[in-house]
Amino acid sequence: MGRKAQKNDSLPGSLDMLILRTLSRRDLHGYGIVQFIQQSSDNELLVEEGSLYPALQRLELNGWIDGAWGVTSNNRRARIYKITAAGRKQLGVETRQYAKLTLAIARVMGAE
Amino acid sequence: VTDVLRRLRYWKESARRSEALREEIELHLAEKAAELQTDGMTAERARAEARRRFGNVGLKHEESREIWMTRFLSELGQDVRYGLRTMTANKAFSALAVLLLALGIGANTAIYSFMESILLRSLPVADPESLVVLNWHSRPPQEGSKQWVIHGLQGMFWPGDKGALVSGIFPYAAMETLGSQNVSSENPVFSTLFGYFNGHNRNLAVRGQAASVSAEYVTGDYFRGLEVSPAAGRLINSEDDRAGAAAVAVISFATSQNRFGGPPNAIGQSILVDNIPFTVIGVTPPEFFGVDPAMAPDLYLPLHTNMLTDGARAARMYGDGNFYWIEMMGRLRPGVSMAQAQAALAPRFRQWVDTTAKTGGERANLPALILNPGAEGLGSLRRQYSKPLYVLLAMVGLILAITCANIANLLLARAAARRREMAVRLSLGAGRFRVVRQLLTESVMLASLGGAFGVLFAIWGVRSLTLLLSNGQENFTLHAELNWKVLGLTAALSVVCGLLFGLAPAIQSTRPDVMPALKNGRGGGPRGRAQHVLVVAQIAVSFLLLVAAGLFVRTLNKLHSVQLGYARENILLFSLNARQAGHRDPEMATFYANLRKRFESIPGVSSATLSQSSIISAGHAGGVYRGAMKIGAVTVAGAGVMAAGPHFLTTMQIPVLAGREIDERDQPGSPPVAVISERLARTYFGNENPLGRRITFVDEKRDLEIVGVSANVRYGGLKQGSPMTVFAAASQFSPEDRVTYALRVAGDPLRYVRSVHEVVREADSRIPVTNVFTQAAEIDRTISREITFSKLCTVFAVLALLIACVGLYGTMSYSVAQQTGEIGIRMAVGAQRGAVVWMVLRRVLLLAAVGLAISVPAALIASRLVKSFLFGTQPNDPGTLALAGVVLLSAAILAGYAPARRASRIDPVAALRQE
């Protein structure tokens, strides 16, 4: 799997944050989430599709997102996920941590 | 907790979730393929590419699915392993805890399985919920007046609300009035209405082998109404139940096995019931026991065949609207509620019963029809055992409660010792919930182990309780068993106990104030206020149980010390029924008399006699005469009549104070005689000599000459017995039912049973010997509940006291260990050993006193609830309360003495150095 250059492995755990962020804008099904992340990052971030589903399960287990059967834009039955209140809180936590981390990295990089 | 629930829900739904996940991934692949296709790939290649980019579909699916499970399971695994390690590290503690829990949970399981079988189990028939029992209730007739529409009866009453009498027996005409023909046309509440009555014991002879069996007489709709299908042959129908129909019988599954070697062999066989030929037409299914869980009839006979077996007396019962004898059950039509049925039938019954009233007085107090649920059958067992079982359940519940309190206490002591460990864990970042959960897993494991052993204990308990309750009764029908419902309760109980006794210590030991615990090497912790509360609670509960045991033991002692006035030891009793084997008057009297002489000639038998029943059960079993008696013009009130054979007083060792006893001179043809008890003589003759005077049996228009005066005898039961007795010559009355022989023997009475059987077989092999008991056992049989209660309660109280003492000992030992330094200082500055012992004991006594202070008022209130179980003892009996208090305090001092002694042996130097 290492051959995928743009794969989202630079920051472990950031997939969760990306999913939560995506769902905080609109409710989506699994494939929709992948597409949204790719499109909104101008195809810079390529979500490893297989890892999406374990991540979704993990988020749902933690009570951060909620899945329910619904219909996609092209009228197919799919599990549509929406973010919960706890999920929004978690997103805030992760966003702050992420900001801290990137700031720290930027400092390190700038100091060089 | 919501977290745990969510996991559990997920676990339950995991199969469905897995399917959903599969569908989700399918969809993902399809959409990806569609997208690639629009970019110009062929459908086939697009699908392959989508799959390739996704990675290993099966693996990912598995990974996603296991995310929930793995963490939960692996953590659980950790907790269980850790729990096992702690348990094995504290072997003595674990063994003690498991043992206590096994006793507590086992006792609860055993009692509950009895409750389940008596109070909660439905009849094993189709749709039991639609069955209703017909009863009536009425005010009892005024004392003395005979103004009651019920002129005669055969059956039982029991007390209802507000002093009313309730019963299930009706005249035959009432059943016809309420019965199916009328109801289906005018008032369709029942799909069937069927009747039955208890035929009691009958002589069943199969191929010349006679045995006494219990019989039920049933109407033709009985089996149709219960919707029972036969194990073999066919069941009784309405063709069989009419006067003059061929005499047929249905037997129980067990009887078919015991007497015929299986259901198919029984069909078509001829049998003799009370010497009347019947043909077996069918066998009931194995689980069927009729409509009364207290009974298990061996034989079902068509109602009208009682005219064959019981003769003219039975024929009269059908036409008599004032004779109450038949019991009824109905099956409600679908959609009809019990209230609707009652509203429809009560006026109809009222109208009918009004026509049977002969006088205005009778009309003023007519019985009123009520319907009761019939799903669980008749309530005789429930009426007899439900209150005792609730009392027992309350007791074992209390025992389990103090067991839990005790283990919680021990865990608290240990938790204090582990405070440092917990503090380290918490400060290293373990979640508090995680640590609490781990401790709870440990206690639930302990409790589950206790529950598992408890089941073994319960199996033993059910067996010995059955033995204790049946108390030698033949065909005892109360059979409790450990079914899934009961085991489910045990499992639930174990988990609840585990949580209950684990929660407080777990929370206390993980209090977030980590720092003091880390700083203090030996872990002082709070002074164990929770421990003291738990000890006080245990003492309070043990006192309650001690009082209960004291009251019941005292009751039993009172019963045993009742002056019988006749011999209890060295007497063998047994019953014979020659009428049921075909003997008739007047030959029967000779037969019984000859048999008595033969019993008397058995070596070792010093005298033999017969009577209508044993003295203790006289008045319960149908006496020979229950009507009014007069001496001159004065009515004799409150005296019982005992039909006694020759040498009755000698055999029973009742002293003859004047005149003679009944002997061989008193033949059926000779002038009727009576012997009266001293109290009767004193009451009605004062200082006059009663010999030669007469006592009149008004209803039989018979004058008996008084030929003797006996010492007073407790006639009837130990509780209600009356000292006024008239002994009449048995040969001068024709016994309706069986007679009871009594043999006075040397040595163990049961040694003579075999000789008795031989003598009876020689005389007439068709007569079975029944109710073989020693006189002592016969008397104990009437107080079996009191015996059971006093034995069980003593065991419970000792157990509770033991548990409380262990708790007290543990707490005191712990606090002595905690105060080693303080005690060392006291001793260093000159405290005497005695003072130190007293210091510890004072605390023990204080705890016990607080427990007593709480418990005495509770005991005063609770003991009133068991008032009906007591005899000759008041619920607030001060002696019992004082004794229980003394026992409790002595036990407390005993439990506290060892730690106190240890405290007084502390070496001040060593203690201070340690500090």
Interface residues (C-beta under 8 A of the other chain):
Chain A: M1 H29 G30 Y31 V34 E48 E49 G50 S51 L52 Y53 P54 L56 Q57 R58 L61 G63 W69 R76 R77 A78 R79
Chain B: D3 R6 R7 Y10 A20 L21 E23 E24 I25 L27 H28 A30 E31 K32 R53 F54 G55 N56 V57 L59 K60 H61 E63 S64 R65 I67 W68
